[in-house]
Amino acid sequence: MADNPREGILRGQLLSLKSSVFIGISGLSLTVEEQVWLKHPLVGGVILFSRNYQDISQLKTLTKSIKEINPQLLISVDHEGGRVQRFREFFTKIPPMRVLGALYDEDPEKALEEAFKVGRLIATELQNVGVDFSYAPVCDLDYGVNPAIGDRAFHHNAAIVAKLVTQFYEGLKIEGSIGVAKHFPGHGYVNIDTHLAIARDNRTLAALEKTDLLPFKKLIKAGVEALMPAHIVFSCLDGENTVITSKAWMTYLRETLGFSGVIISDDLDMKGADHLGSVKEKVAACFDAGINIVLLCNDMTAIRALLSNEH
């Protein structure tokens, strides 16, 4: 099948965003303050959550109102299946990606077909309501220890994950959406949920390259548009900084792995980013390291602090 031209347009919009912020909004429609925020030159898009969804009609009205402020704003959501599916009622219930991994163990060809179909389904249903893309696929391996990953991971075997996420991505792309590979270089090995605390992984780079990095390498080769680093310190390249603020990891990603797409931080509201300081210090540290887009999801006070006095 030929590439969908919409994917090219979306890719271009995304690549044009350098040093941008995607913000959360508080409810089912835009407040007057949020309308002002979306006109701010630093803001490149919005990330939606369950609090922003009531039904299809409401969501279409909301996304239309965002685009009316600026047609170049991108609208995103975490909508990967299982427990991370923000829009549920009136949407197809997407199983956790582990289901595809289990199917692969029984019937590899069928699992790859289903991964492609799930990617197409997510892209189609989101576009129908004016949402441009989801933060998916999850490329992490399930080592059975990380509470935040678990059945969000396709499988524990890196080679199998690489195959499944690539088919999932191709499904997104054929329907005109884009992929966000997360959480680089792999979130499954640590036993800490970075929503709650900072984590450290002391494995060697050689070990990572044989395991966790394989799905990311495969997706980079396939042309994935965006990648999301983890709130984890990987000491093999940088013992001081989590990946979202590590110039060493950004250099490895760009120069060694040849990634030319957009790098999107994980949510800066998470406890794994608290050590970076104030919201302005967090954002500055990410941009300085080479992050293109930062996410500010839930803390409206932080968004206000960042945007109110920006020059």
N, C-alpha and C positions, 0 to 999 in steps of 0.2 A: 504494500500500500504506500501511496505517496505521502510525503509529509504534509501535515495540515498547515496552511499559510498562517493561521492564527497563532500557532506556536512560534513562528518566526517573529511576528509582531510583538508577542508577549516577551520573547527572549530579548528583543531589542529594547523594549521598555525597561526591563530588568537591568540589562547591562549599562543602561544610561544612568543608573542610580549609583552614585559614588558618594560616600559619607552621608547616607540618608537614614532616617528613622521610620520604622513602622510602629504605629501606636494602637493601643486598645481603646475602645470607646465604652461608655458606661452602661448603655441600655439599648432599648429597641429602636430608638431614633436618635439623631444627632442633637446634642444640646447646642445652645448658641455658642458656648465656649469651644466646644469641639469643632464646630464649623470654622471658627477662627483658627484653631490648631491646624486644620487640614489645609489652610492657605499658607501655612508657614513654609518657607523655602527648604527647611531641613526635613520636612515630612514627605516621604515618598510613597507611603501607603498605610493600610490599616490591617490589623489582625483581629478577626472576629472570634467570639466565644459563644458558649451556650446562652449566656446572659443577653446576647444580641439577637436571639432567635425565638420567635413565637410560632410563625407559620410561613408558608411559601410567599404569600402576598406581602406580608410585613417585611420579609427579608429582601425581596425584590425592590420594595420601596426604599429600604435603607441603602442598599448598594447603589441604586439609581441616584439617591441624594448625595452620596459620596462622590460619584463620578461627575455629577453636575457641578460640584465645587471645582474639580480639576479632573478632566478625562484621563490624565496621565497617572493618577493615583492607582496603585495596585491594591487589590483586595485579596486577603489571604486568610487561611484558617488551618488549624490542626484537625485534619479529617482523614485519619489513616486507617480507621477501623477498630473494632474491639472497644476497649474502654476509652480510646481517644477518637471519638466521633462527636463533634460539637453539635451537629444538626441531626436529630434523630427522627422525630415524628414527621411523616410524609416523605422521608428519605429512605432509601434501601438500607436495611441493617447490614453493615459490613462486618464480617467476623474478624477476630484478631488474626494477624498475619501468620501466626503459628499454625493455623488451620491449613494454610497453603504448604507450609513445611512438612506437616504430617502427611498431607496428600502426596507430596513429592516422594516420601519414603515408600509409598505404595505404588504410585504411578507418576513417574517424573514428567512424562509428556503432558498428561492431563493437568498437573500442577502448574506447569509453565503456561499452558493455555488459560488456566483460571487466573493466574497472576496478571496476565495481559488484559483479561476481561475486567478484573477489579480496577486496574488502572483506568481503563476506558470509562467504567461506570462512575468512578469518583470524579473524573474530569467533566463528564457530561452533566452529572447532577449539579455540580458546583457552578458550571458555566450557566446553567439554566436559571440560576438565581443571581447571576452577576458577580460571582466570586471567581477570581482569576486562577488561583492555585492553592494547593494544600502543601503543608510541610511533610512531604513523604517522597520516597520510601525510607523507612527505618532500616539502616544497614548494619546495625549492631548485632553481634552474635549473642546467643543466650548461653551464658556459662552457668546459669542456674543460681546466681547470687545477687543480681541487681534488682531491687524492688521496683524501680522505675521502668525497667525494660520488660523482663518476663516474656509474656506471650505477644508483646509488640514485635519481638524479633521473629523473623521468618523461620530460623533454624539455628542450631548450634554449630553447624558445619559451614565454614567460610565459603567453600566452593559452591555449595547449594544456595546459600544466601545470595552470592554474586549472580547466579543464574536467575533466581526468582526476582530480585530487585530490578534487574535489567529488563525482564519481561514486563513487570509492573510499570516501569518508566516508559517503555515503548507504548504501552497502552495509554498512559497519560498524554504522551506526545502526539499520538495519532489523532486524538480528539482535540488537539490544539492547546493543551496545557503544558506545564513545565514541571520538572522534578527538583526536589530539594533533598539531597542525600544527607542523612544525619545518623549519629552524632560523631563526626570525624574527630580522631581516627578510630573510634570504637568505644562504646559506653558500657558494654556488657560485662567486662571483667571485674570492675570495682563493685564493692558491696554497699556503696553509699548512694542514696538518691540525692542528686545535686540540686533538686528543688529545696533540700533541707540543709545541705552542708557541702563544703568543698571536698573533692576527692583526689586521690593520687594513685597513679598506675606506674609501677617501677619496672615493667618489662622492657626488654631491649628492643631497639628498633628492628633488628632482624626477626625477633619473635612476632612483632606486630605486622611486619611485611608478609609473613607466612600465614597470618590468620586475619585479624580484624581489618587490615587495610585492603584485603582482596576485593570486597564488594565495592569499595570506593574507587579503586583502580579501574574496575570493570565499568562502572557508571561514568567515570571521567572519559574513558575511551569511547563510550557510547554517546557522549556529548551532553551529559547532564548539565543543566543551566546553573544550578545553585548548590551550595553545600553549607551545612551548619556544623560548626565545631562544638565540642563539648566543654562544659565547665569542669574540666579535669586537668590536673597537672600530670603530664607524661614526662617523667624525668629523663628519659633517654635523649631527648633533644633540648628540653628546657625544664630545669628543676625548680624554677621560681614562679613561672607564670602558667595559669590555665591556658588552654589552647586559644580561647577567644582573644587573649592579649599577648600571644607569643609570636614575636617576629620570626623566631626560628621555625616554628611550625608553619607559619604563612609562607616562608621561603621554601620550605620542603614541599608544601602543597603546590605552589606556583612553579618552582623550578625543577624539582625532582619528579613530581607527578604530572606536571604539565597542565594543571587546571587553569583554564582561562575564564571561567564563569564568575559568578557573584558569590561572595562569602557573607553569610548571614549569621549573626550571633544568635545563640540561644537567648531566652528571655533574661534581660538584665535585672528583673525583679527577683530572680531565684536566689536562694541563700548562697549558692555557689559563686555568686558575683559580689557578695556583700563586702569582701575584703578590698574591692577596688575603690571604695569611698562613696562620695556623693554621686548623684545621677550624672552630673556634668563630667566628673572625673571618670566614671565608668565609660561613658560614651567616648570621651577623648582618648582613653587608653585603648579601646577597641579600634577606633579610627587610626590611631598611631601605629597599631600593630599590622594594619592592613585589612581589617574588616570593612566591607562595603555598606552593609545594612545592619542596624542594631534593632532589636525588638524591645519595646517597652509595653508590656501587656496589660498589667492589672493595677498598677500604682498610679492613679490619676494625679496625685500630689507630685510625684516625680516627673510626670509628663509636663505638668504645669511649671514646675521649677526649671525644666530644661528649655521650654519654649517661650516662657514669658519675657525673659530678659536676653534672648539670643540676639547677637548682632551680626 
